[in-house]
């Protein structure tokens, strides 16, 4: 048992006094004894009270003859075993009270700075209740029984806490499963209209949790008896989704940090509330050699879709994912954006990231071209395609009408899909080819023979479609676009075959542009002759003809404008192709010819665009080895096979420049990007499941839904580890329930 130490029989040196003061009294004034751990407390008690001389503590007295000083006598330490002092403060303290007193007094915190009436003051303090309690605490401190009891109580508290944490984390793991299930299946968490909720329907999330509670005893007990944390509130749902999204985003950031090159892909769409949204995707080859296209979020640009706003969004993504020095391509849908504005945006980004060349989605770039040339700038074409869409919807939205059409025409009209313009091609060609059949069918629908078979709304729509198909303008535009689409579709099919021969693609684009130029020069006469012949050479007036102009001249100008837009957009949007001729360096069909005649021109082409990223001399030597080793089938044929082979055979350290080139070619988004798939997923989520969700909530839900494979991989690798990481993120917020082990 520790006991209060006795006073020193001799005075201490000044150095000892300073040490005692600094190490004990002054330390205890800065940090209380009660705030220290057990080991520190024991050290203080074992060292004992300091008993220094206090030369500065004195009382000036006087008698008839002289004045003198009455100083503090160190013998008081021996008489009062609790008394201690601090020479720096020149004050006396009570050692037990300094250590254990909960009351703020002169003896515990302030110190006694006067010796006037000291004997009386000391005796009075000794008899106080607080002093006696503190002295008892000092004498019994360190008692094995007391320490053991404290440790037992502490162990019990920790055990109780950890049991509660284990239970809470187990419950939270089940709630995470529910949140992931609903998000990946694009199922809404809550009812879209709270005012329309039924008493028996509490929303999908709550209903699924309650359903699982019927089969899970732990979850059932939690739902029945929980008071502090139930886990079904809207805020908890949001935080669970956010935690899962943050965990997935951390993985994406780690993948990006290990990539040599990254391309940023942006596409635009409108949600069910008619707000413009930008989808952002990062494309890269990760550390294991897998090509990834990761969705990182949507941005609402309904209020501001300018080039400046998109530029700021690109800068945010570059900073968030640390793309400095890695960004090699920037890709925008740009369907309704004029080339000059798109070029200004590209230039701004390139000023910050010099290697970020502008790349369009070459496999679907003509979709944007046709949309821009047909609808964005030419009123007549916009009205034409709107009417054509209405004609298609007239049939496809009604199973009854489709059955009539199949019976009558044996032909189904394809739907018009804004993201898949090959359907527009089919629609134009189908209507152009079967226009007479459709007219007969619609005449039957509105005629006397069909009386009673069609409702009044359908008859009115049929009359409108019949009028559209009989118009002079309709026949003219059908034949014009059929001619243009024949050349445009050939290019689309070529880019969809994933060929890496960019030089060949560039040649075909030039040929297509030249063909359109020739059609613009001499093609109108052929189209006009066919339309005029159909109308018996009549030159009836048109609502598009200006006063005083002949009909032929009016349509000649329209024909010329349509072709001009198509030529300008195709030329501009494929203008970046010459910068990517170097992709043919890894075209396996040309390796044999490269072996005999090395393609120095392609190396120069690579250096012009990405020279700072490569050592050209080392790359030349590594490519020479690649071309000569092709006969042994070491590397494979495609770029993805080269990357996989170099990873599996541990060749990256031996041929690092070749590996970087393969990663660069894979990163450049010349094929159909997953940004289109994210747009489709967003429309399904927003339009049907979450039409009233806020933008902040839609972000993690969209990430979980679109990156479903990544989520499944994380959970399949280690379900418990994934849950623990998500729970730790969830527990970062201040909560009444405990989720962190002690």
C-alpha positions in Angstrom: 0.0 0.0 0.0 1.4 3.4 -0.9 1.9 5.8 1.9 2.5 9.6 2.1 6.2 10.2 2.1 7.9 12.0 5.0 9.6 15.4 4.7 13.3 15.6 3.8 15.6 16.2 6.8 17.9 18.5 4.8 17.2 21.4 2.5 17.3 20.7 -1.3 19.5 22.4 -3.8 18.1 25.0 -6.2 18.3 22.6 -9.1 16.4 20.0 -7.2 13.8 22.5 -6.3 13.4 23.6 -9.9 13.1 19.9 -10.9 10.5 19.2 -8.3 8.4 22.2 -9.3 8.6 21.6 -13.0 7.9 17.9 -12.8 5.2 17.8 -10.1 3.3 20.8 -8.9 3.5 22.8 -12.1 2.7 19.8 -14.2 -0.4 19.1 -12.1 -1.5 22.6 -12.5 -1.4 22.2 -16.3 -3.0 18.8 -16.4 -5.0 17.5 -13.5 -4.1 14.2 -11.8 -7.6 12.8 -12.6 -7.0 13.3 -16.3 -3.9 11.1 -16.4 -3.8 7.3 -16.9 -3.1 4.8 -14.2 0.6 4.5 -14.9 1.2 8.3 -14.7 -0.8 8.5 -11.5 1.4 5.8 -9.9 4.6 7.6 -10.9 3.4 10.9 -9.2 2.4 9.1 -6.0 5.6 7.1 -5.9 7.8 10.2 -6.3 5.9 11.8 -3.4 5.3 15.4 -2.5 8.0 18.0 -3.1 9.3 19.7 0.1 11.4 22.7 -1.2 12.6 25.7 0.7 10.6 28.8 -0.1 12.9 31.7 0.4 10.4 34.0 -1.3 7.7 33.1 1.2 8.1 35.4 4.2 6.3 38.0 6.4 7.7 41.4 7.2 7.5 42.1 11.0 8.7 44.9 13.3 9.2 45.6 16.9 10.3 48.7 18.8 13.9 48.5 17.8 13.9 47.1 14.2 12.1 45.5 11.3 12.8 41.9 10.4 11.5 39.1 8.1 9.8 35.9 9.4 10.4 33.2 6.8 8.7 29.9 6.1 10.4 27.1 8.0 10.9 23.8 6.3 10.3 22.0 9.6 6.5 22.5 8.9 6.9 19.7 6.3 7.8 17.2 9.0 4.9 18.3 11.2 2.3 18.3 8.5 3.0 15.3 6.2 0.5 16.5 3.6 2.1 19.9 3.1 4.0 20.7 -0.1 5.3 23.8 -1.9 6.3 25.2 -5.2 9.3 27.6 -5.2 8.4 28.9 -8.6 5.0 30.0 -7.5 6.3 30.7 -3.9 3.2 29.1 -2.5 2.1 26.2 -0.3 -0.2 23.4 -1.3 -1.9 20.3 0.1 -0.4 17.3 -1.6 -3.5 15.0 -1.3 -5.8 17.9 -2.3 -3.7 18.7 -5.4 -4.0 15.1 -6.5 -7.6 14.1 -5.5 -9.7 17.1 -4.7 -12.7 17.8 -6.9 -13.2 21.2 -5.3 -11.3 24.3 -6.5 -9.6 25.8 -3.4 -6.5 27.6 -2.2 -4.9 24.3 -1.2 -5.7 22.4 -4.4 -5.3 24.9 -7.2 -4.5 28.5 -6.1 -1.9 27.9 -3.4 -1.3 29.7 -0.1 0.9 32.7 -0.6 1.1 34.1 2.9 2.4 32.7 6.2 0.4 35.1 8.4 -1.5 32.9 10.9 0.0 29.8 9.2 -0.3 27.5 12.2 -4.0 28.2 12.6 -4.6 27.9 8.8 -2.8 24.5 8.7 -4.7 23.0 11.6 -8.0 24.3 10.2 -7.3 22.6 6.8 -6.3 19.3 8.4 -9.7 19.0 10.0 -11.7 19.8 6.8 -13.8 17.0 5.3 -12.5 17.5 1.8 -8.8 17.2 3.1 -9.6 14.0 5.0 -11.2 12.4 1.9 -8.3 13.3 -0.3 -5.8 12.0 2.3 -7.7 8.8 2.5 -7.7 8.5 -1.3 -3.9 9.1 -1.3 -3.2 6.4 1.3 -5.4 3.8 -0.4 -4.3 4.7 -3.9 -2.5 1.7 -5.5 -4.2 -0.8 -3.3 -4.3 -4.1 -5.1 -8.0 -4.6 -4.3 -8.9 -1.1 -5.5 -6.8 -1.5 -8.7 -8.3 -4.9 -9.4 -11.8 -3.6 -8.9 -11.1 -0.7 -11.3 -9.7 -3.0 -13.9 -12.7 -5.4 -13.6 -15.1 -2.5 -14.0 -13.2 -1.2 -16.9 -13.1 -4.7 -18.6 -16.8 -5.1 -18.0 -17.5 -1.7 -19.5 -15.3 -2.5 -22.6 -16.9 -5.9 -23.0 -20.4 -4.4 -22.8 -19.5 -1.7 -25.3 -18.0 -4.2 -27.7 -20.9 -6.5 -27.5 -23.2 -3.6 -28.4 -20.9 -2.6 -31.2 -20.8 -6.1 -32.6 -24.6 -6.3 -32.5 -25.0 -2.8 -34.2 -22.5 -3.7 -36.9 -24.2 -7.0 -37.6 -27.5 -5.1 -38.0 -25.9 -2.5 -40.2 -24.4 -5.2 -42.4 -27.9 -6.4 -43.1 -29.1 -2.9 -43.9 -26.2 -2.4 -46.3 -27.2 -5.6 -48.1 -30.7 -4.2 -48.5 -29.4 -0.8 -49.8 -27.1 -2.4 -52.3 -29.9 -4.7 -53.5 -32.3 -1.9 -54.2 -29.7 0.3 -55.8 -28.2 -2.3 -58.1 -31.7 -3.4 -59.2 -32.7 0.3 -59.7 -35.6 -0.1 -57.3 -36.8 3.1 -55.5 -36.1 3.2 -51.7 -39.2 5.2 -50.8 -42.5 5.9 -52.4 -42.2 8.8 -54.9 -45.2 10.7 -53.6 -45.4 10.6 -49.7 -48.9 12.1 -49.8 -50.0 9.0 -51.8 -48.5 6.4 -49.5 -50.8 3.7 -48.2 -50.7 2.7 -44.5 -49.6 -0.8 -45.5 -46.8 0.4 -47.8 -43.9 2.1 -46.0 -41.6 2.1 -49.0 -39.4 -0.6 -50.6 -36.5 -0.2 -48.2 -38.6 -0.5 -45.0 -40.7 -3.2 -46.4 -37.7 -5.3 -47.4 -36.1 -4.8 -44.0 -39.3 -5.8 -42.3 -39.6 -8.9 -44.6 -36.0 -10.0 -43.7 -36.8 -9.5 -40.1 -39.3 -12.4 -40.3 -36.4 -14.8 -41.2 -33.6 -13.2 -39.2 -33.8 -13.4 -35.4 -31.2 -10.7 -34.8 -32.9 -8.3 -37.2 -36.3 -9.1 -35.8 -35.2 -8.4 -32.2 -33.5 -5.1 -33.3 -36.7 -3.9 -35.1 -38.8 -4.8 -32.1 -36.8 -3.3 -29.2 -34.4 -0.7 -30.8 -35.0 2.9 -29.6 -31.8 4.9 -30.4 -30.9 3.4 -33.8 -33.5 1.6 -35.9 -31.8 2.1 -39.3 -35.0 2.7 -41.4 -35.2 6.5 -41.3 -34.7 8.4 -44.6 -31.5 10.0 -43.3 -30.0 6.6 -42.5 -30.9 5.3 -45.9 -29.1 8.3 -47.5 -26.0 7.8 -45.3 -25.9 4.1 -46.1 -26.0 4.8 -49.9 -23.4 7.6 -49.5 -21.0 5.3 -47.5 -21.2 2.5 -50.1 -20.7 5.1 -52.9 -17.6 6.6 -51.0 -16.1 3.1 -50.6 -16.5 2.4 -54.4 -15.2 5.8 -55.2 -12.1 5.1 -53.1 -11.4 2.0 -55.2 -11.8 3.9 -58.5 -9.4 6.6 -57.2 -6.9 3.8 -56.4 -7.2 2.3 -59.8 -6.8 5.7 -61.5 -3.7 6.4 -59.4 -2.1 3.2 -60.8 -2.9 4.0 -64.5 -0.4 5.5 -66.9 -3.1 7.4 -69.0 -6.7 8.5 -68.4 -9.4 9.7 -70.9 -12.4 11.7 -69.7 -15.7 11.1 -71.4 -18.7 13.4 -71.1 -22.2 12.9 -72.5 -25.4 14.8 -72.0 -29.0 13.8 -71.6 -32.3 15.0 -70.1 -33.9 13.3 -67.2 -37.7 12.8 -66.6 -37.9 16.3 -65.1 -36.4 17.7 -68.3 -33.2 18.8 -66.6 -30.0 18.5 -68.5 -27.5 16.1 -66.9 -23.8 15.4 -67.9 -22.5 11.9 -67.4 -18.8 11.6 -66.6 -16.7 8.5 -67.2 -13.0 7.9 -66.8 -11.4 5.4 -69.2 -8.0 3.8 -68.3 -6.0 0.6 -68.0 -5.6 -0.3 -64.3 -2.6 -1.8 -62.6 -3.6 -5.3 -63.4 -3.9 -4.6 -67.2 -7.7 -4.5 -67.3 -9.3 -1.8 -69.4 -11.8 0.1 -67.2 -14.5 2.6 -68.0 -15.7 3.9 -64.6 -18.7 6.1 -64.1 -17.9 8.8 -61.5 -21.2 10.8 -61.4 -23.8 13.0 -63.0 -23.8 16.8 -62.9 -26.9 18.9 -63.3 -26.3 21.5 -66.0 -29.9 22.5 -66.5 -29.2 26.1 -65.4 -25.9 26.4 -67.1 -24.7 24.1 -69.9 -22.1 26.5 -71.3 -18.6 25.6 -72.3 -17.3 27.4 -69.2 -19.5 25.3 -66.9 -18.4 22.1 -68.6 -14.8 23.3 -68.4 -15.0 23.8 -64.6 -16.5 20.3 -64.3 -13.5 18.9 -66.1 -11.1 20.8 -63.9 -13.0 19.4 -60.8 -12.7 15.8 -62.1 -9.0 16.3 -62.9 -8.3 17.6 -59.4 -10.5 15.1 -57.6 -8.8 12.1 -59.3 -5.3 13.7 -59.7 -5.2 13.5 -63.5 -2.4 16.0 -64.0 0.1 14.4 -66.4 -2.3 11.5 -67.1 -5.1 13.1 -69.1 -4.6 12.1 -72.7 -8.0 12.5 -74.3 -11.2 14.5 -73.8 -14.4 13.4 -75.3 -17.7 15.1 -75.6 -21.0 14.1 -77.1 -21.6 17.6 -78.6 -24.6 16.6 -80.5 -26.3 20.0 -80.2 -23.1 22.0 -79.7 -21.7 24.0 -82.5 -18.2 22.9 -83.5 -16.8 26.4 -82.8 -18.0 26.2 -79.1 -16.8 22.6 -78.8 -13.4 23.6 -80.1 -13.2 26.5 -77.6 -13.9 24.1 -74.7 -11.3 21.7 -76.0 -8.7 24.5 -76.2 -9.4 25.6 -72.6 -8.9 22.1 -71.3 -5.8 21.5 -73.4 -4.2 24.7 -72.0 -4.2 22.9 -68.6 -3.5 19.4 -69.9 -1.4 19.7 -73.1 -1.7 16.0 -74.0 -5.5 15.9 -73.8 -6.4 15.6 -77.5 -10.0 16.0 -78.5 -11.5 12.6 -79.4 -15.1 11.9 -80.6 -17.0 8.7 -80.1 -16.1 7.5 -83.6 -18.4 4.6 -83.6 -21.4 6.8 -82.9 -20.1 10.2 -84.0 -22.3 10.2 -87.1 -25.4 9.9 -84.9 -24.5 13.3 -83.6 -23.7 14.6 -87.0 -27.1 13.5 -88.4 -28.9 15.0 -85.4 -27.1 18.3 -85.7 -27.5 18.6 -89.4 -31.1 17.4 -89.4 -32.6 19.1 -86.3 -30.5 21.5 -84.5 -30.0 24.1 -87.3 -32.6 23.4 -90.0 -36.3 24.0 -89.0 -37.7 22.0 -91.9 -35.7 18.9 -91.0 -36.6 19.2 -87.3 -40.3 19.3 -88.1 -39.8 16.4 -90.6 -38.2 14.1 -88.0 -40.8 15.1 -85.3 -43.6 14.1 -87.7 -41.7 10.9 -88.6 -41.4 10.1 -84.9 -45.2 10.7 -84.5 -45.9 8.3 -87.3 -43.8 5.6 -85.7 -45.3 6.2 -82.3 -48.8 6.0 -83.8 -48.2 2.3 -84.4 -45.7 1.3 -81.7 -47.7 2.7 -78.8 -50.7 0.6 -79.5 -50.6 -3.2 -79.8 -53.9 -3.1 -81.6 -52.6 -0.8 -84.3 -49.5 -2.8 -84.6 -51.5 -5.9 -85.2 -53.6 -4.1 -87.9 -50.3 -2.9 -89.5 -48.8 -6.4 -89.5 -52.0 -7.8 -91.0 -52.3 -5.0 -93.6 -48.7 -4.2 -94.5 -46.7 -7.1 -93.1 -44.1 -4.6 -91.9 -43.1 -3.1 -88.6 -41.9 0.4 -88.3 -38.8 0.8 -86.0 -38.8 3.1 -83.1 -36.9 6.4 -83.2 -34.2 6.2 -80.5 -32.3 9.5 -79.9 -29.1 7.6 -78.9 -29.3 5.0 -81.7 -29.7 6.8 -85.0 -29.3 3.6 -87.0 -33.0 3.2 -86.1 -33.6 6.6 -87.7 -32.0 5.3 -90.9 -34.3 2.3 -90.8 -37.3 4.4 -90.2 -36.5 6.8 -93.1 -35.8 3.9 -95.5 -38.9 2.0 -94.4 -41.2 4.9 -94.8 -39.6 5.9 -98.1 -39.9 2.4 -99.5 -43.4 1.6 -98.2 -45.0 5.0 -98.2 -47.8 4.0 -100.6 -48.7 1.0 -98.5 -48.8 3.1 -95.4 -51.1 5.7 -97.2 -53.5 2.9 -98.2 -53.6 1.6 -94.6 -54.2 5.1 -93.1 -56.9 5.7 -95.8 -58.6 2.5 -94.7 -58.3 3.6 -91.0 -60.2 6.9 -91.6 -62.5 5.6 -94.3 -66.0 4.3 -94.2 -64.8 0.6 -94.1 -63.1 1.1 -90.8 -66.1 2.8 -89.1 -66.4 1.5 -85.6 -62.9 -0.2 -85.6 -61.0 2.9 -84.5 -61.7 5.5 -81.8 -61.9 9.2 -82.6 -58.4 10.0 -81.3 -56.8 7.3 -83.4 -58.8 8.5 -86.5 -57.5 12.1 -85.9 -53.9 10.9 -85.6 -54.3 8.8 -88.7 -55.6 11.8 -90.6 -52.5 13.8 -89.5 -50.1 11.0 -90.5 -51.9 10.7 -93.9 -51.5 14.4 -94.6 -47.8 14.2 -93.6 -47.1 11.3 -96.0 -48.8 13.0 -98.9 -46.9 16.2 -98.6 -44.4 17.2 -101.2 -41.8 18.2 -98.5 -42.1 14.7 -96.9 -41.2 12.9 -100.2 -38.4 15.3 -100.9 -36.8 14.9 -97.4 -37.3 11.1 -97.4 -35.3 10.8 -100.6 -32.7 13.3 -99.6 -31.9 11.6 -96.2 -32.0 8.1 -97.8 -29.2 9.3 -100.1 -27.2 10.8 -97.2 -27.7 7.9 -94.8 -26.4 5.4 -97.3 -22.9 6.9 -97.0 -23.1 7.8 -93.3 -24.1 4.2 -92.3 -21.1 2.8 -94.2 -18.8 4.8 -92.0 -20.7 3.8 -88.8 -20.3 0.1 -89.6 -16.6 0.5 -90.3 -15.9 2.1 -87.0 -18.0 -0.5 -85.1 -15.7 -3.3 -86.2 -13.0 -2.1 -83.7 -10.3 -1.8 -86.3 -7.2 -0.1 -85.2 -6.1 0.9 -88.7 -6.7 4.6 -88.2 -5.1 5.5 -91.5 -7.7 3.3 -93.4 -10.5 4.9 -91.3 -9.2 8.3 -92.2 -9.1 7.4 -95.9 -12.7 6.1 -95.8 -13.9 9.3 -94.0 -12.2 11.4 -96.7 -14.0 9.3 -99.4 -17.3 9.7 -97.7 -16.9 13.5 -97.4 -15.9 13.7 -101.1 -19.0 11.6 -102.0 -21.2 14.0 -100.1 -19.5 17.0 -101.8 -20.3 15.4 -105.2 -23.9 14.7 -104.1 -24.3 18.3 -103.1 -23.0 19.5 -106.5 -25.0 17.3 -108.8 -27.4 15.2 -106.6 -30.3 17.6 -106.3 -31.3 17.2 -109.9 -31.8 13.4 -109.4 -33.7 13.8 -106.2 -35.9 16.6 -107.6 -36.6 14.7 -110.8 -37.9 11.7 -108.8 -40.1 13.8 -106.5 -41.5 15.9 -109.4 -42.2 12.8 -111.4 -44.1 11.4 -108.5 -46.3 14.5 -108.5 -46.7 14.5 -112.3 -44.2 17.4 -112.7 -46.5 19.8 -110.7 -44.9 22.7 -109.0 -47.4 23.5 -106.4 -46.7 26.1 -103.8 -45.0 25.3 -100.5 -45.1 26.8 -97.1 -41.3 26.9 -97.2 -41.1 28.8 -100.5 -40.5 32.5 -100.1 -42.7 34.9 -102.1 -41.5 35.2 -105.7 -39.3 32.1 -105.6 -40.0 29.0 -107.7 -40.5 25.7 -105.7 -37.4 24.1 -107.3 -35.1 27.0 -106.2 -36.5 26.8 -102.6 -35.8 23.1 -102.3 -32.4 23.4 -104.0 -31.4 25.7 -101.2 -32.8 23.3 -98.6 -30.9 20.4 -100.2 -27.7 22.4 -100.3 -28.0 23.4 -96.6 -28.6 19.9 -95.4 -25.5 18.6 -97.3 -23.4 21.5 -96.1 -24.1 20.8 -92.5 -23.4 17.1 -92.9 -20.1 17.8 -94.7 -19.0 20.4 -92.1 -19.8 18.2 -89.1 -18.3 15.0 -90.5 -15.1 16.8 -91.5 -14.8 18.5 -88.1 -15.6 15.6 -85.9 -13.2 13.3 -87.7 -10.5 15.9 -87.9 -8.6 14.4 -85.0 -8.0 11.1 -86.8 -4.6 12.0 -88.3 -3.3 12.6 -84.8 -3.9 8.9 -84.0 -2.2 7.2 -87.0 0.3 5.9 -84.5 -2.3 3.4 -83.3 -1.3 1.3 -86.3 2.0 0.6 -84.5 0.2 -2.3 -82.7 -1.9 -3.4 -85.7 -0.9 -7.1 -85.7 -1.8 -7.5 -89.4 1.1 -5.1 -90.3 3.8 -6.6 -88.0 5.3 -8.6 -90.9 5.8 -5.5 -93.1 7.1 -3.5 -90.1 9.7 -6.1 -89.5 11.3 -5.4 -92.9 10.6 -1.6 -92.9 10.2 0.0 -89.5 7.4 2.7 -89.4 9.4 5.7 -88.4 6.6 8.0 -89.6 4.2 6.5 -87.0 6.8 7.0 -84.2 7.0 10.7 -85.3 3.2 10.9 -85.3 3.2 9.5 -81.7 5.9 12.0 -80.6 4.0 14.9 -82.1 1.0 14.2 -79.8 2.4 12.4 -76.8 6.2 12.9 -77.0 6.7 13.8 -73.4 5.2 10.5 -72.2 7.6 8.2 -74.1 11.3 7.6 -74.7 11.2 7.3 -78.5 14.5 5.5 -78.8 13.6 2.9 -76.2 10.2 2.4 -77.7 11.7 1.9 -81.2 13.9 -0.9 -79.9 11.0 -2.5 -77.9 8.7 -2.4 -81.0 11.5 -4.0 -83.1 11.6 -6.9 -80.6 7.8 -7.1 -80.8 7.7 -7.3 -84.6 10.4 -9.9 -84.7 8.8 -12.0 -81.9 5.4 -12.2 -83.5 6.2 -15.5 -85.2 6.6 -17.1 -81.8 3.1 -15.9 -80.7 4.4 -14.4 -77.5 2.4 -11.2 -77.3 -0.9 -12.0 -79.0 -2.7 -10.1 -81.8 -4.9 -7.5 -80.3 -3.8 -4.6 -78.0 -5.7 -6.1 -75.1 -3.9 -9.4 -75.6 -0.5 -7.6 -75.6 -1.3 -6.0 -72.3 -2.5 -9.3 -70.8 0.5 -11.2 -72.1 3.0 -8.7 -70.7 1.3 -8.8 -67.3 1.2 -12.6 -67.2 4.8 -13.1 -68.4 6.1 -10.3 -66.3 7.5 -8.4 -69.3 6.5 -4.9 -68.2 9.8 -4.2 -66.5 11.7 -5.3 -69.6 9.6 -3.4 -72.1 8.0 -0.5 -70.2 7.6 1.8 -73.2 5.8 -0.8 -75.2 3.4 -1.4 -72.3 2.7 2.3 -72.0 2.0 2.5 -75.7 -0.5 -0.4 -75.4 -2.2 1.3 -72.5 -2.4 4.6 -74.4 -4.0 3.0 -77.4 -6.5 1.1 -75.2 -7.3 4.3 -73.3 -8.2 6.4 -76.3 -12.0 6.1 -76.7 -12.4 5.4 -80.4 -15.0 2.7 -79.8 -18.4 2.9 -78.2 -17.8 4.2 -74.7 -19.7 3.1 -71.5 -20.8 6.7 -71.1 -23.7 5.8 -73.3 -24.6 3.0 -71.0 -24.5 5.3 -68.0 -26.9 7.6 -69.8 -29.3 4.7 -70.4 -29.0 3.6 -66.8 -29.6 7.1 -65.5 -32.8 7.4 -67.6 -34.1 4.1 -66.1 -33.2 5.2 -62.6 -34.5 8.8 -62.8 -37.5 8.2 -65.0 -39.1 5.2 -63.3 -37.5 4.6 -59.9 -36.5 7.9 -58.5 -38.3 10.6 -60.4 -38.4 12.8 -57.3 -34.9 12.1 -56.0 -32.6 15.0 -55.2 -29.3 15.3 -57.1 -27.2 14.5 -54.1 -29.0 11.2 -53.5 -29.0 10.3 -57.2 -25.2 10.4 -57.3 -24.3 7.4 -55.1 -27.4 5.5 -56.3 -26.3 5.9 -59.9 -22.8 4.9 -59.1 -23.9 1.7 -57.3 -26.3 0.9 -60.2 -24.0 1.6 -63.1 -20.8 0.1 -61.5 -22.7 -3.0 -60.3 -19.8 -5.3 -61.4 -17.3 -3.3 -59.3 -19.6 -3.6 -56.3 -20.1 -7.3 -56.8 -16.3 -7.8 -57.1 -15.7 -5.9 -53.8 -18.3 -8.0 -52.0 -17.2 -11.3 -53.5 -13.6 -10.7 -52.6 -14.4 -10.2 -49.0 -17.9 -9.6 -47.8 -17.0 -8.9 -44.2 -14.1 -6.6 -45.1 -16.4 -4.6 -47.4 -19.1 -4.3 -44.8 -16.5 -3.2 -42.1 -15.1 -0.5 -44.4 -18.6 0.8 -45.3 -19.6 0.7 -41.6 -16.5 2.7 -40.6 -17.4 5.4 -43.2 -21.0 5.4 -41.9 -19.8 5.7 -38.3 -17.7 8.8 -39.0 -20.8 10.9 -38.4 -21.6 11.8 -34.8 -24.1 9.1 -33.6 -25.8 8.1 -30.4 -25.3 4.4 -31.2 -21.8 2.8 -31.1 -20.2 1.2 -34.1 -16.5 1.4 -33.3 -14.8 -1.2 -31.1 -12.6 -0.2 -28.1 
